[in-house]
């Protein structure tokens, strides 16, 4: 493996709506891509196999078993074992990167500063309802890199002593040899980069409704919420405007009437809850 190379990790189950955009927004910026499916039944496999076909040996595509949420932790450990690069990039199948953002992160991983840092945190833009609305800043509850908000730990140095995958899906994370979460280690070794990605975690992600319902923890993620409308000239990630296979869904569907009606009822309650009750991280 060449010096300063980077591996991307994506674990997938029933992510047909966004997985193409997610992987294709990152794959040309990394040297190796672990793309592992844990039992998709919604058309996701067809999309993953197409990516493997056009990107060839760069993609390590596997189909693995995941019968319950504890298998998620085991599979992440197996991904770590399969990684031979100093750095790896966590890429969920519901997140889509701007070209400039992924470039910034990769440049840090390959640069001289990478010797002095252990992990990289970036901000997220969380979609709610549809592609045209995003969640308010007040909903951001993650404490990372000395900040609070819509944030995520994405770049990880594999040389952290005792690095391992721990805890069940929903509260899962990377820990060191002493069992400490890596985001709680030396704060000077955690770098915040202003390089956001678009996060579709609160939208329907499967190719059909039941696919979301049978995916562990997925039902708790879908939010009926009226978010803030993007400006009409909002600059979406470039991958949305590039060619795609016919099997890939258009991202530009809008909220239907029943979703909107329910969201108008639930949104005020969510906002009150955010401002009055302690924020919960995980699910």
PLY file of the C-alpha trace (Angstrom):
ply
format ascii 1.0
element vertex 283
property float x
property float y
property float z
element edge 282
property int vertex1
property int vertex2
end_header
0.00 0.00 0.00
1.47 3.34 -1.01
2.44 5.97 1.52
-0.34 8.24 2.81
-3.05 6.07 1.26
-6.59 6.17 2.67
-9.30 3.53 3.07
-13.02 4.33 3.19
-15.45 2.20 5.22
-19.15 1.91 4.32
-21.44 -0.70 5.87
-24.81 -0.97 4.18
-28.28 -2.40 4.65
-31.29 -1.24 2.62
-29.85 2.11 1.52
-30.97 2.19 -2.11
-32.02 5.84 -2.10
-28.67 7.42 -1.20
-25.86 4.84 -1.27
-24.90 5.59 -4.89
-24.54 9.30 -4.18
-22.70 8.66 -0.92
-20.08 6.28 -2.30
-19.60 8.12 -5.58
-19.04 11.42 -3.76
-16.00 9.93 -1.99
-14.57 7.02 -3.97
-12.33 8.99 -6.33
-10.58 10.63 -3.37
-9.54 7.45 -1.53
-7.25 4.59 -2.46
-9.35 1.67 -1.25
-13.03 1.30 -0.45
-14.53 -1.33 1.86
-18.15 -1.62 0.76
-19.87 -4.30 2.84
-23.55 -5.20 2.71
-25.28 -6.81 5.70
-28.42 -8.21 4.07
-30.09 -5.66 1.78
-33.35 -6.64 0.10
-34.41 -3.35 -1.52
-32.26 -2.99 -4.65
-29.17 -1.82 -2.81
-27.16 -4.87 -3.90
-27.67 -4.06 -7.57
-26.27 -0.58 -6.98
-23.28 -1.85 -4.98
-22.42 -4.42 -7.63
-22.55 -1.71 -10.28
-20.11 0.40 -8.28
-17.82 -2.60 -7.94
-18.02 -3.19 -11.70
-17.03 0.33 -12.69
-14.45 0.95 -9.93
-12.84 -2.50 -10.01
-10.11 -3.53 -7.59
-10.40 -0.31 -5.59
-13.62 -1.72 -4.10
-13.62 -4.53 -1.53
-17.28 -5.60 -1.85
-18.60 -8.24 0.55
-21.92 -9.62 1.69
-21.89 -10.46 5.38
-24.45 -11.62 7.93
-25.94 -9.23 10.46
-28.74 -10.86 12.41
-28.82 -8.37 15.31
-27.30 -5.07 16.44
-24.32 -6.75 18.16
-23.16 -8.01 14.76
-22.66 -4.39 13.72
-19.84 -4.00 16.25
-18.20 -7.25 15.14
-18.38 -6.26 11.48
-16.72 -2.91 12.21
-13.88 -4.78 13.89
-13.51 -6.94 10.80
-13.37 -3.82 8.66
-10.58 -2.48 10.86
-8.66 -5.74 10.48
-9.07 -5.47 6.70
-7.63 -1.94 6.71
-3.90 -1.64 6.02
-3.66 2.14 5.65
-2.71 4.60 8.39
-5.98 6.50 7.97
-9.52 5.42 7.28
-12.62 7.44 6.54
-16.03 6.53 7.94
-18.68 7.05 5.26
-22.26 6.10 6.06
-24.55 5.31 3.14
-26.81 8.26 4.00
-24.18 10.99 3.76
-23.15 12.81 0.60
-20.01 14.93 0.35
-19.23 18.07 -1.57
-16.07 17.78 -3.68
-14.39 20.61 -1.77
-15.23 19.05 1.61
-13.81 15.60 0.90
-10.75 17.20 -0.68
-10.07 19.17 2.51
-10.28 16.07 4.70
-8.12 13.94 2.41
-5.47 16.67 2.16
-5.13 16.72 5.94
-4.84 12.92 6.10
-2.10 12.97 3.48
-0.30 16.04 4.81
2.35 16.62 7.46
-0.25 17.51 10.11
-1.57 13.95 10.03
1.40 12.81 12.14
0.16 14.87 15.09
-3.55 14.06 15.04
-5.63 10.98 15.78
-9.04 11.86 14.42
-10.97 14.36 12.34
-14.36 15.91 13.11
-16.54 17.68 10.54
-19.92 19.45 10.62
-23.04 17.97 9.03
-26.06 19.45 7.29
-28.98 17.26 8.39
-31.90 16.89 5.99
-35.43 16.57 7.35
-38.57 15.91 5.35
-36.90 16.02 1.96
-33.87 17.32 0.07
-35.13 20.88 0.32
-35.20 21.30 4.11
-32.61 21.02 6.87
-32.75 20.69 10.63
-32.24 23.68 12.90
-28.90 24.15 14.69
-30.61 23.80 18.08
-31.06 20.08 17.40
-27.31 19.44 17.25
-26.28 17.51 20.37
-22.87 16.01 19.64
-19.92 17.15 21.77
-16.82 16.73 19.63
-13.51 18.60 19.22
-14.52 21.16 21.85
-17.72 22.01 19.99
-21.42 21.18 20.25
-23.75 20.77 17.31
-24.35 18.78 14.16
-20.95 17.10 14.09
-19.46 13.73 13.28
-16.17 11.91 13.74
-15.10 10.86 10.26
-11.34 10.51 9.88
-9.56 8.03 12.15
-5.88 7.19 12.52
-5.54 3.40 12.66
-2.42 3.70 14.81
-4.31 4.75 17.96
-3.10 2.20 20.56
-5.59 -0.64 20.99
-8.11 0.85 18.55
-11.30 -1.23 18.53
-15.01 -1.13 17.74
-17.20 -1.19 20.87
-20.81 -0.95 22.08
-23.99 -1.92 20.17
-25.32 -0.07 17.14
-26.94 3.19 18.30
-24.32 3.91 20.98
-21.42 2.35 19.09
-18.01 3.99 18.73
-14.27 3.53 18.42
-12.27 3.05 21.63
-8.60 2.83 22.54
-6.83 0.04 24.42
-8.11 1.39 27.75
-11.73 1.37 26.61
-11.89 5.17 26.26
-13.81 6.61 23.33
-11.31 8.15 20.95
-13.15 11.48 20.98
-12.38 11.64 24.72
-8.63 11.25 24.28
-6.18 14.16 23.97
-8.24 17.02 22.55
-5.14 18.47 20.92
-5.03 15.41 18.68
-8.59 15.85 17.41
-8.83 18.19 14.43
-11.99 20.03 13.46
-12.23 20.76 9.73
-14.91 23.04 8.30
-15.80 20.52 5.61
-19.46 19.58 5.90
-21.42 16.83 4.20
-25.14 16.46 3.52
-26.71 13.94 5.90
-29.93 12.11 4.91
-30.15 10.11 8.14
-33.68 11.39 8.97
-35.17 10.62 5.54
-36.46 7.37 4.09
-33.36 5.56 2.85
-34.58 2.19 1.62
-35.87 1.57 -1.88
-39.26 0.78 -0.31
-40.87 1.52 3.06
-40.62 -1.94 4.60
-36.88 -1.96 3.96
-36.45 0.80 6.53
-38.70 -0.98 9.02
-36.67 -4.22 8.98
-33.29 -2.48 9.29
-32.00 -2.34 12.90
-32.62 1.03 14.59
-33.81 2.62 11.33
-37.41 3.26 12.35
-36.23 5.52 15.19
-34.30 7.72 12.78
-37.11 8.86 10.48
-38.36 12.26 11.65
-41.64 13.92 10.79
-40.40 17.47 11.01
-40.70 20.70 9.07
-37.17 21.99 8.73
-35.68 25.20 7.41
-36.00 25.61 3.65
-32.77 25.88 1.69
-32.35 29.01 -0.45
-33.39 28.52 -4.08
-29.77 28.90 -5.18
-28.45 26.39 -2.62
-25.35 24.57 -3.88
-25.97 20.84 -3.47
-23.17 18.23 -3.65
-21.98 17.83 -7.21
-22.61 14.09 -7.37
-26.37 14.67 -7.53
-25.96 16.19 -11.00
-23.70 13.53 -12.48
-24.84 10.52 -14.49
-26.24 7.56 -12.59
-27.68 4.11 -13.38
-31.42 3.77 -13.92
-31.64 1.72 -10.73
-30.66 4.75 -8.64
-33.52 6.82 -7.23
-33.85 10.50 -7.97
-33.14 12.45 -4.76
-35.56 15.26 -5.61
-38.80 13.81 -4.23
-40.77 16.15 -1.98
-42.80 15.51 1.16
-46.30 14.18 0.53
-49.40 15.68 2.11
-49.76 13.15 4.94
-46.11 13.59 5.90
-46.50 17.37 5.97
-49.66 17.25 8.10
-48.07 14.97 10.68
-44.90 17.08 10.65
-46.81 20.28 11.41
-48.12 18.58 14.56
-44.83 17.04 15.68
-42.39 19.85 14.83
-43.45 22.30 17.59
-43.29 19.47 20.15
-39.79 18.54 19.00
-38.60 22.14 19.31
-40.00 22.50 22.81
-38.38 19.21 23.84
-34.99 20.32 22.48
-35.04 23.52 24.46
-36.39 22.20 27.76
-35.03 18.67 28.13
-31.45 17.39 28.22
-30.25 16.39 24.77
-29.70 12.72 24.13
-26.89 11.42 21.94
-27.43 8.02 20.34
-30.66 6.10 19.89
0 1
1 2
2 3
3 4
4 5
5 6
6 7
7 8
8 9
9 10
10 11
11 12
12 13
13 14
14 15
15 16
16 17
17 18
18 19
19 20
20 21
21 22
22 23
23 24
24 25
25 26
26 27
27 28
28 29
29 30
30 31
31 32
32 33
33 34
34 35
35 36
36 37
37 38
38 39
39 40
40 41
41 42
42 43
43 44
44 45
45 46
46 47
47 48
48 49
49 50
50 51
51 52
52 53
53 54
54 55
55 56
56 57
57 58
58 59
59 60
60 61
61 62
62 63
63 64
64 65
65 66
66 67
67 68
68 69
69 70
70 71
71 72
72 73
73 74
74 75
75 76
76 77
77 78
78 79
79 80
80 81
81 82
82 83
83 84
84 85
85 86
86 87
87 88
88 89
89 90
90 91
91 92
92 93
93 94
94 95
95 96
96 97
97 98
98 99
99 100
100 101
101 102
102 103
103 104
104 105
105 106
106 107
107 108
108 109
109 110
110 111
111 112
112 113
113 114
114 115
115 116
116 117
117 118
118 119
119 120
120 121
121 122
122 123
123 124
124 125
125 126
126 127
127 128
128 129
129 130
130 131
131 132
132 133
133 134
134 135
135 136
136 137
137 138
138 139
139 140
140 141
141 142
142 143
143 144
144 145
145 146
146 147
147 148
148 149
149 150
150 151
151 152
152 153
153 154
154 155
155 156
156 157
157 158
158 159
159 160
160 161
161 162
162 163
163 164
164 165
165 166
166 167
167 168
168 169
169 170
170 171
171 172
172 173
173 174
174 175
175 176
176 177
177 178
178 179
179 180
180 181
181 182
182 183
183 184
184 185
185 186
186 187
187 188
188 189
189 190
190 191
191 192
192 193
193 194
194 195
195 196
196 197
197 198
198 199
199 200
200 201
201 202
202 203
203 204
204 205
205 206
206 207
207 208
208 209
209 210
210 211
211 212
212 213
213 214
214 215
215 216
216 217
217 218
218 219
219 220
220 221
221 222
222 223
223 224
224 225
225 226
226 227
227 228
228 229
229 230
230 231
231 232
232 233
233 234
234 235
235 236
236 237
237 238
238 239
239 240
240 241
241 242
242 243
243 244
244 245
245 246
246 247
247 248
248 249
249 250
250 251
251 252
252 253
253 254
254 255
255 256
256 257
257 258
258 259
259 260
260 261
261 262
262 263
263 264
264 265
265 266
266 267
267 268
268 269
269 270
270 271
271 272
272 273
273 274
274 275
275 276
276 277
277 278
278 279
279 280
280 281
281 282
